[in-house]
Amino acid sequence: MKSDHERGIQYSFTYQDAVEVLRLVRDSDTCTSLDLQIGDIKLSVTRAGGAPHAVAPAAVSVALPAATSAAPPPKVETAPAAPTAALSAAELEGLVPVRTPTLGVFYRAASPEVPPFVKEGDHVKAEDQVGLLEVMKLFSPVTAGVSGKVVKILVTDNMLVEHGQTLMLIQPD
């Protein structure tokens, strides 16, 4: 039997398609893992502990055709279901969240060899860079957005984060 490629059938799997697949798995009451193959692209998703409505899957691996992939995708950590749950309402009072603008991988430092942009206790200005967000091999700076003291960092380096997820909390000046 001829493959889809040999028959001239082409597939388009976009970033938005991948986000939608992740949302479907996350929101499902019964799906704990998914293996999807579209043409030469393979997507494998497994949810942490099989818990329904987890914020993000426990592991995501994507296999691309050899011609388009120079290296295997890195292992990505995922966010806990409720990162601010450990803080009391009194502790959250007056703190300003720094949120991610989109789904992607958050990096606390420019590279593994250098210190993080900020650590808990550091003072930042609104325009200071506090991290990097990688989306489809494009890196965008994440800025504090407010001047103040970094009170709590809620995500780790190399963590998959969702749109609007709180990355850290700042006590404004």
MIDOSE-1310 file (N, C-alpha, C; in nm, 2 decimals, decimal comma, always signed):
residues 173
mksd	+0,08/-0,12/+0,00/+0,00/+0,00/+0,00/+0,09/+0,12/+0,00; +0,05/+0,22/-0,08/+0,13/+0,35/-0,09/+0,11/+0,43/+0,03; +0,21/+0,50/+0,08/+0,20/+0,59/+0,19/+0,13/+0,72/+0,14; +0,08/+0,80/+0,24/+0,01/+0,92/+0,20/+0,10/+1,02/+0,12
herg	+0,23/+1,02/+0,16/+0,33/+1,10/+0,08/+0,34/+1,06/-0,06; +0,35/+0,92/-0,08/+0,36/+0,87/-0,22/+0,23/+0,90/-0,30; +0,11/+0,91/-0,23/-0,01/+0,94/-0,30/-0,03/+1,09/-0,32; +0,06/+1,17/-0,27/+0,05/+1,31/-0,29/-0,04/+1,38/-0,18
iqys	-0,07/+1,31/-0,08/-0,15/+1,37/+0,03/-0,05/+1,44/+0,13; -0,08/+1,57/+0,16/+0,00/+1,64/+0,25/-0,08/+1,68/+0,37; -0,02/+1,69/+0,49/-0,08/+1,73/+0,61/-0,02/+1,85/+0,66; -0,11/+1,93/+0,73/-0,06/+2,05/+0,79/-0,09/+2,04/+0,94
ftyq	+0,01/+2,04/+1,02/-0,01/+2,04/+1,17/+0,06/+2,16/+1,23; -0,02/+2,26/+1,27/+0,03/+2,38/+1,32/+0,04/+2,39/+1,47; +0,10/+2,50/+1,51/+0,12/+2,52/+1,66/-0,02/+2,52/+1,72; -0,11/+2,59/+1,66/-0,25/+2,60/+1,72/-0,31/+2,46/+1,72
dave	-0,29/+2,37/+1,63/-0,34/+2,23/+1,63/-0,28/+2,16/+1,75; -0,15/+2,18/+1,78/-0,09/+2,11/+1,89/-0,14/+2,17/+2,02; -0,17/+2,30/+2,03/-0,23/+2,35/+2,15/-0,37/+2,30/+2,17; -0,44/+2,28/+2,07/-0,58/+2,23/+2,08/-0,58/+2,08/+2,12
vlrl	-0,48/+2,00/+2,07/-0,47/+1,86/+2,12/-0,44/+1,86/+2,27; -0,35/+1,94/+2,31/-0,31/+1,95/+2,45/-0,43/+1,99/+2,54; -0,51/+2,08/+2,49/-0,63/+2,13/+2,57/-0,73/+2,01/+2,57; -0,75/+1,94/+2,46/-0,85/+1,83/+2,46/-0,81/+1,72/+2,56
vrds	-0,68/+1,69/+2,57/-0,63/+1,59/+2,66/-0,65/+1,64/+2,80; -0,61/+1,76/+2,83/-0,62/+1,82/+2,96/-0,76/+1,82/+3,01; -0,86/+1,86/+2,92/-1,00/+1,87/+2,97/-1,08/+1,75/+2,97; -1,02/+1,64/+2,92/-1,09/+1,51/+2,91/-1,10/+1,45/+3,05
dtct	-1,21/+1,39/+3,08/-1,23/+1,31/+3,21/-1,17/+1,17/+3,20; -1,15/+1,12/+3,07/-1,11/+0,98/+3,06/-0,98/+0,97/+2,99; -0,93/+1,06/+2,91/-0,81/+1,04/+2,83/-0,69/+1,08/+2,92; -0,60/+0,98/+2,94/-0,48/+1,01/+3,02/-0,35/+1,01/+2,93
sldl	-0,37/+0,96/+2,81/-0,25/+0,96/+2,71/-0,31/+0,96/+2,57; -0,22/+1,01/+2,48/-0,26/+1,01/+2,34/-0,14/+1,00/+2,25; -0,15/+0,91/+2,15/-0,05/+0,90/+2,05/-0,11/+0,94/+1,92; -0,06/+1,04/+1,85/-0,12/+1,09/+1,73/-0,01/+1,09/+1,62
qigd	-0,04/+1,04/+1,50/+0,05/+1,05/+1,39/-0,02/+1,11/+1,27; +0,04/+1,22/+1,22/-0,02/+1,29/+1,10/+0,10/+1,29/+1,00; +0,09/+1,21/+0,90/+0,20/+1,20/+0,80/+0,32/+1,16/+0,87; +0,43/+1,23/+0,86/+0,56/+1,20/+0,93/+0,57/+1,26/+1,07
ikls	+0,47/+1,33/+1,11/+0,48/+1,40/+1,25/+0,41/+1,31/+1,35; +0,48/+1,28/+1,46/+0,42/+1,20/+1,57/+0,41/+1,28/+1,69; +0,30/+1,28/+1,76/+0,28/+1,35/+1,89/+0,24/+1,25/+1,99; +0,31/+1,25/+2,10/+0,28/+1,16/+2,21/+0,26/+1,24/+2,34
vtra	+0,14/+1,23/+2,40/+0,11/+1,31/+2,52/+0,07/+1,22/+2,63; +0,12/+1,24/+2,75/+0,08/+1,16/+2,87/+0,06/+1,26/+2,98; -0,06/+1,25/+3,05/-0,10/+1,34/+3,15/-0,04/+1,29/+3,29; +0,01/+1,38/+3,37/+0,07/+1,35/+3,50/-0,03/+1,27/+3,59
ggap	+0,00/+1,15/+3,63/-0,08/+1,07/+3,72/-0,22/+1,04/+3,67; -0,25/+1,07/+3,55/-0,38/+1,05/+3,49/-0,49/+1,13/+3,55; -0,45/+1,24/+3,62/-0,55/+1,33/+3,69/-0,62/+1,41/+3,59; -0,76/+1,41/+3,59/-0,84/+1,49/+3,50/-0,81/+1,64/+3,53
hava	-0,82/+1,71/+3,42/-0,81/+1,86/+3,42/-0,67/+1,91/+3,48; -0,57/+1,83/+3,46/-0,43/+1,88/+3,50/-0,40/+2,00/+3,41; -0,32/+2,09/+3,46/-0,29/+2,21/+3,38/-0,22/+2,18/+3,25; -0,13/+2,09/+3,25/-0,05/+2,05/+3,13/-0,02/+1,91/+3,14
paav	+0,01/+1,85/+3,02/+0,05/+1,71/+3,02/+0,18/+1,69/+3,09; +0,21/+1,57/+3,14/+0,33/+1,54/+3,21/+0,45/+1,53/+3,12; +0,43/+1,48/+3,00/+0,53/+1,47/+2,90/+0,48/+1,49/+2,76; +0,55/+1,56/+2,68/+0,51/+1,58/+2,54/+0,63/+1,55/+2,46
sval	+0,62/+1,46/+2,36/+0,73/+1,44/+2,27/+0,68/+1,44/+2,13; +0,75/+1,50/+2,05/+0,72/+1,52/+1,91/+0,83/+1,46/+1,82; +0,80/+1,37/+1,73/+0,90/+1,32/+1,64/+0,87/+1,38/+1,50; +0,96/+1,46/+1,45/+0,94/+1,52/+1,32/+1,02/+1,44/+1,21
paat	+0,99/+1,46/+1,09/+1,07/+1,39/+0,98/+1,21/+1,43/+1,00; +1,30/+1,34/+0,96/+1,45/+1,36/+0,98/+1,49/+1,48/+0,90; +1,43/+1,52/+0,79/+1,48/+1,63/+0,71/+1,45/+1,76/+0,79; +1,35/+1,77/+0,88/+1,32/+1,89/+0,94/+1,36/+1,90/+1,09
saap	+1,42/+1,79/+1,14/+1,46/+1,79/+1,28/+1,61/+1,76/+1,30; +1,68/+1,86/+1,35/+1,82/+1,84/+1,37/+1,86/+1,77/+1,50; +1,77/+1,78/+1,60/+1,79/+1,71/+1,72/+1,66/+1,68/+1,78; +1,66/+1,58/+1,87/+1,53/+1,54/+1,93/+1,49/+1,66/+2,03
ppkv	+1,35/+1,67/+2,04/+1,30/+1,78/+2,13/+1,35/+1,76/+2,27; +1,38/+1,87/+2,34/+1,42/+1,85/+2,48/+1,31/+1,81/+2,57; +1,35/+1,74/+2,68/+1,25/+1,70/+2,78/+1,20/+1,83/+2,85; +1,07/+1,85/+2,86/+1,01/+1,97/+2,91/+0,93/+1,94/+3,04
etap	+0,96/+2,01/+3,14/+0,88/+1,99/+3,27/+0,75/+2,07/+3,25; +0,65/+2,03/+3,33/+0,52/+2,10/+3,32/+0,48/+2,16/+3,45; +0,39/+2,25/+3,44/+0,35/+2,32/+3,56/+0,26/+2,24/+3,65; +0,26/+2,27/+3,78/+0,17/+2,20/+3,87/+0,03/+2,26/+3,85
aapt	-0,07/+2,18/+3,90/-0,21/+2,22/+3,87/-0,24/+2,35/+3,93; -0,20/+2,39/+4,05/-0,23/+2,51/+4,11/-0,11/+2,57/+4,18; -0,03/+2,65/+4,10/+0,10/+2,69/+4,16/+0,09/+2,79/+4,28; -0,02/+2,86/+4,29/-0,03/+2,96/+4,39/-0,11/+2,90/+4,51
aals	-0,15/+2,77/+4,50/-0,23/+2,71/+4,61/-0,15/+2,71/+4,74; -0,02/+2,70/+4,74/+0,06/+2,69/+4,86/+0,07/+2,82/+4,93; +0,03/+2,93/+4,87/+0,04/+3,06/+4,93/-0,10/+3,10/+4,99; -0,11/+3,15/+5,11/-0,24/+3,19/+5,16/-0,29/+3,32/+5,10
aael	-0,41/+3,35/+5,12/-0,47/+3,47/+5,07/-0,40/+3,59/+5,12; -0,36/+3,59/+5,25/-0,29/+3,70/+5,31/-0,16/+3,72/+5,24; -0,09/+3,61/+5,21/+0,04/+3,62/+5,14/+0,03/+3,68/+5,00; -0,08/+3,65/+4,94/-0,10/+3,70/+4,80/-0,15/+3,84/+4,80
eglv	-0,20/+3,90/+4,91/-0,25/+4,03/+4,92/-0,14/+4,13/+4,87; -0,18/+4,21/+4,77/-0,09/+4,32/+4,73/+0,02/+4,27/+4,63; +0,03/+4,14/+4,60/+0,14/+4,10/+4,51/+0,09/+4,11/+4,36; +0,18/+4,14/+4,27/+0,14/+4,15/+4,13/+0,20/+4,03/+4,06
pvrt	+0,11/+3,95/+3,99/+0,16/+3,84/+3,91/+0,22/+3,88/+3,78; +0,33/+3,81/+3,75/+0,39/+3,82/+3,62/+0,34/+3,70/+3,54; +0,26/+3,72/+3,43/+0,20/+3,61/+3,36/+0,26/+3,59/+3,22; +0,25/+3,47/+3,18/+0,31/+3,44/+3,04/+0,20/+3,48/+2,94
ptlg	+0,25/+3,55/+2,83/+0,16/+3,59/+2,73/+0,10/+3,48/+2,64; +0,17/+3,36/+2,64/+0,12/+3,26/+2,55/+0,18/+3,12/+2,60; +0,13/+3,02/+2,54/+0,18/+2,88/+2,57/+0,33/+2,87/+2,52; +0,41/+2,81/+2,59/+0,55/+2,80/+2,55/+0,64/+2,74/+2,66
vfyr	+0,77/+2,73/+2,64/+0,86/+2,68/+2,73/+0,93/+2,80/+2,80; +0,92/+2,81/+2,93/+0,98/+2,92/+3,01/+1,12/+2,89/+3,05; +1,21/+2,98/+3,03/+1,35/+2,97/+3,07/+1,38/+3,08/+3,17; +1,44/+3,05/+3,28/+1,48/+3,15/+3,38/+1,61/+3,21/+3,35
aasp	+1,69/+3,15/+3,26/+1,82/+3,21/+3,22/+1,84/+3,20/+3,07; +1,94/+3,28/+3,02/+1,96/+3,29/+2,88/+2,03/+3,16/+2,83; +2,10/+3,09/+2,92/+2,16/+2,96/+2,88/+2,18/+2,88/+3,01; +2,21/+2,75/+3,01/+2,23/+2,68/+3,13/+2,36/+2,72/+3,21
evpp	+2,45/+2,78/+3,14/+2,58/+2,82/+3,20/+2,58/+2,95/+3,27; +2,47/+3,03/+3,26/+2,46/+3,16/+3,32/+2,36/+3,16/+3,43; +2,37/+3,25/+3,53/+2,27/+3,26/+3,64/+2,13/+3,30/+3,58; +2,03/+3,28/+3,66/+1,89/+3,32/+3,61/+1,88/+3,47/+3,61
fvke	+1,79/+3,52/+3,53/+1,77/+3,66/+3,51/+1,74/+3,72/+3,65; +1,65/+3,66/+3,73/+1,61/+3,70/+3,86/+1,60/+3,58/+3,96; +1,61/+3,61/+4,09/+1,58/+3,51/+4,19/+1,50/+3,57/+4,29; +1,44/+3,49/+4,38/+1,35/+3,54/+4,48/+1,43/+3,64/+4,57
gdhv	+1,38/+3,75/+4,60/+1,44/+3,86/+4,68/+1,51/+3,97/+4,60; +1,52/+3,95/+4,47/+1,58/+4,05/+4,38/+1,48/+4,16/+4,36; +1,54/+4,28/+4,34/+1,45/+4,40/+4,31/+1,46/+4,42/+4,16; +1,34/+4,44/+4,10/+1,34/+4,46/+3,95/+1,26/+4,59/+3,92
kaed	+1,30/+4,64/+3,80/+1,22/+4,75/+3,74/+1,12/+4,69/+3,64; +1,02/+4,77/+3,61/+0,92/+4,72/+3,52/+0,97/+4,67/+3,39; +1,07/+4,73/+3,34/+1,13/+4,69/+3,20/+1,23/+4,58/+3,21; +1,27/+4,53/+3,33/+1,37/+4,43/+3,35/+1,32/+4,29/+3,30
qvgl	+1,41/+4,22/+3,23/+1,38/+4,09/+3,18/+1,39/+3,99/+3,30; +1,28/+3,91/+3,31/+1,28/+3,81/+3,42/+1,29/+3,67/+3,37; +1,28/+3,65/+3,23/+1,29/+3,52/+3,17/+1,28/+3,52/+3,02; +1,28/+3,41/+2,96/+1,26/+3,39/+2,82/+1,14/+3,29/+2,80
levm	+1,07/+3,32/+2,69/+0,96/+3,22/+2,65/+0,99/+3,18/+2,51; +1,00/+3,04/+2,50/+1,02/+2,99/+2,36/+0,89/+2,93/+2,31; +0,86/+2,98/+2,19/+0,75/+2,93/+2,12/+0,79/+2,90/+1,97; +0,79/+2,77/+1,94/+0,83/+2,73/+1,80/+0,97/+2,78/+1,76
klfs	+1,06/+2,76/+1,85/+1,20/+2,80/+1,83/+1,23/+2,95/+1,83; +1,13/+3,03/+1,86/+1,14/+3,17/+1,87/+1,14/+3,21/+2,02; +1,24/+3,29/+2,06/+1,26/+3,33/+2,20/+1,21/+3,47/+2,21; +1,13/+3,50/+2,31/+1,08/+3,63/+2,35/+1,11/+3,66/+2,49
pvta	+1,15/+3,79/+2,52/+1,18/+3,82/+2,66/+1,05/+3,83/+2,74; +1,05/+3,80/+2,86/+0,94/+3,82/+2,96/+0,99/+3,93/+3,05; +0,92/+4,04/+3,06/+0,96/+4,15/+3,15/+0,87/+4,15/+3,28; +0,92/+4,21/+3,38/+0,85/+4,22/+3,51/+0,72/+4,29/+3,50
gvsg	+0,71/+4,40/+3,43/+0,59/+4,48/+3,41/+0,56/+4,57/+3,53; +0,63/+4,56/+3,64/+0,61/+4,64/+3,76/+0,74/+4,64/+3,83; +0,77/+4,76/+3,90/+0,89/+4,77/+3,98/+0,86/+4,71/+4,12; +0,96/+4,64/+4,17/+0,93/+4,58/+4,31/+1,03/+4,47/+4,34
kvvk	+0,99/+4,39/+4,44/+1,07/+4,28/+4,49/+1,01/+4,15/+4,45; +1,09/+4,06/+4,39/+1,04/+3,93/+4,35/+1,02/+3,85/+4,47; +0,90/+3,81/+4,50/+0,87/+3,74/+4,63/+0,87/+3,59/+4,61; +0,81/+3,55/+4,50/+0,80/+3,40/+4,48/+0,81/+3,37/+4,33
ilvt	+0,89/+3,27/+4,29/+0,90/+3,23/+4,15/+0,82/+3,09/+4,15; +0,72/+3,08/+4,07/+0,63/+2,97/+4,07/+0,66/+2,86/+3,97; +0,75/+2,88/+3,88/+0,79/+2,79/+3,78/+0,94/+2,76/+3,78; +0,97/+2,64/+3,72/+1,11/+2,61/+3,72/+1,17/+2,63/+3,58
dnml	+1,29/+2,63/+3,56/+1,36/+2,64/+3,43/+1,31/+2,53/+3,34; +1,30/+2,57/+3,21/+1,26/+2,47/+3,11/+1,13/+2,40/+3,13; +1,03/+2,49/+3,18/+0,90/+2,44/+3,21/+0,80/+2,48/+3,10; +0,71/+2,39/+3,06/+0,60/+2,42/+2,97/+0,50/+2,50/+3,05
vehg	+0,46/+2,62/+3,00/+0,37/+2,70/+3,07/+0,25/+2,74/+2,97; +0,14/+2,77/+3,02/+0,02/+2,80/+2,94/+0,00/+2,95/+2,94; -0,09/+2,99/+2,84/-0,12/+3,13/+2,83/-0,19/+3,18/+2,96; -0,13/+3,29/+3,01/-0,19/+3,35/+3,13/-0,14/+3,29/+3,26
qtlm	-0,06/+3,19/+3,25/-0,01/+3,13/+3,38/+0,08/+3,22/+3,45; +0,07/+3,22/+3,59/+0,15/+3,31/+3,67/+0,29/+3,24/+3,68; +0,39/+3,32/+3,65/+0,53/+3,28/+3,65/+0,60/+3,31/+3,78; +0,57/+3,43/+3,83/+0,62/+3,48/+3,96/+0,54/+3,59/+4,02
liqp	+0,56/+3,62/+4,14/+0,48/+3,72/+4,21/+0,58/+3,83/+4,26; +0,54/+3,96/+4,24/+0,62/+4,07/+4,27/+0,55/+4,16/+4,37; +0,62/+4,20/+4,48/+0,57/+4,30/+4,57/+0,60/+4,44/+4,52; +0,50/+4,51/+4,47/+0,54/+4,64/+4,40/+0,59/+4,74/+4,50
d	+0,67/+4,84/+4,45/+0,73/+4,94/+4,53/+0,62/+5,04/+4,58
